[in-house]
Amino acid sequence: MSTEKGWGMRAFDWFEERLPIVSFIDHSVGSKYPAPKNLNYFWNFGSLAGLVLVIMIITGILLAMSYTPHVDHAFQSVERIMRDVNSGWLLRYMHANGASFFFIVVYIHIFRGKYYGSYKSPREVLWWLGIIIMLLMMATAFMGYVLPWGQMSFWGATVITNLFSAIPLIGDEIVTLLWGGFSVDNPTLNRFFALHYLLPFVLVGVVVLHIWALHIPGSNNPAGIDPAPQDKIPFHPYYTAKDMFGVGVFLLAYFTVVFWFPNAMGHTDNYIPANPLSTPAHIVPEWYFLPFYAILRSIDDKLTGVILMFGSILILFVLPWLDTSRVRSATFRPIYKVLFWIFLIDCVVLTWCGAQLPEGLPLILSRVGTFWYFFHFLVLLPVVGWIETPKPLPTSISTPVVPKPAE
Amino acid sequence: MADTAENQVVPTEDESRRDFLLHATVATGAVGVAVSMWPLINSMNPAADTLALSSVEASLAGLEEGQAITISWRGKPVFVRYRTAAEIEEARSERWQDMPDPQPDEERVQNDKYLIVIGVCTHLGCIPLGQKTTETRGDYGGYFCPCHGSHYDLSARIRRGPAPTNLEVPEYTFLSETNIRIG
């Protein structure tokens, strides 16, 4: 082989010497990032979340070009996007359902982390950044839902901003500050639009930190033990190819909903223009907020309900220390594995309760579910970590994959 | 791998079956991404309601000889000038073949009396002066663009200055003697 480089390679080297961005990407998600060889399909959801974020930003910027953030024009401008703007319906349905799929993907990503102990040392900061991403997503999704200025937009905004009125002494002043007036009105819509446009880019920044923090210890894996160097393979082409397959499956599911069931996860009342003088009979948040909404409504005291709702997310920050077991993967933790599935069911039950009227069986279930949610974190996880006898850990991640030949 | 001569798609020295699969996959993906970009980009083109407003009707009945009116069409001014007999004579007497954008006056009007052009300078889009009698009309009696000094004559042809072409004549029809539809 000749050592003489072509002009293309020489131009590339010239640029790389001055700004090594290609090697930076290669070290981040390319051939220079060694990943454990036993990652299963649950490890696809990080890259999928990144993909959805890009889809959301692109469709969002294009929607913003046709949207008017004014109480008199917002609803009409969204209807104009649906009827008159070229492919406007596609942009809006991709964006609205993209939010739902973002949460689907991220919730699976989080439960993956919970099952395989990805939050444990040395990945606590990585886990924190993930929670911050989720909080930013929630804020962004909430404000985005207000923008079409339908009935659910308006009353959702009213209810959620009123959560802050539960703060003692200064609650009312804070709510007035959030509104920029004495009710949810034009100033509120304006600032929500500004922040809804800003936060995704903040999100991108935190995602970069999240990936940075990931690369210090490297990816966790289904066995939850630190892989030896010979048990790692380059991210590219092995996991880029696997991620691309996941992208294909994801896009099939996503566009099935976008094309055939675009309003399945929405609420019909949001096709009624906002009316500040009349609240719809039954207001519910988007499905991804329902478990937290159920926790809020399970308590009869306003401040306690708000504290528990925010606490249900903030408690995740201390999860790495609440879980006292040093074994990461639930595969080797017989008791925790059962608790994990009970917790998952608990979250599903709370989601269902959040969509029901807060009375009768749903209220009882909300209370049981809320109790179990905090019981799981505050009592079960610390105690089980002490009393549980984990299964023997494999000496390397190759062991469970390739059985030892009989001697 | 079981790479044999039979199952190689492109049996040359440099390309293996695996390379072919890789290139085919990348090409398919690239085409897919490129095609999916189209509806996104096309969403920035004029929307249906914008296109629906792309023609206007106007009456010239109140217009006296020597007067001019400006009609708003697609967000741009359309100049309509009721030229006097002397002005028509002047527009037609000069040798149009020597002008920067050669065009006879007869080709630029449907009714000799009414000069109808888009009032946007073909240089960089300013609105030329000359619709009002109090405004300067440049050295050729038509229009003068104050931004960069383009002079247009009584047929709105460019005569001097940086503008490359004559003021554009929009598509229009006379619905009756004094009613027009532009667009």
Interface residues (C-beta under 8 A of the other chain):
Chain A: I58 T59 L62 M65 S66 R80 R83 D84 V85 N86 S87 G88 L90 L91 M244
Chain B: G29 P39 L40 N42 S43 M44 N45 A47 A48 D49 T50
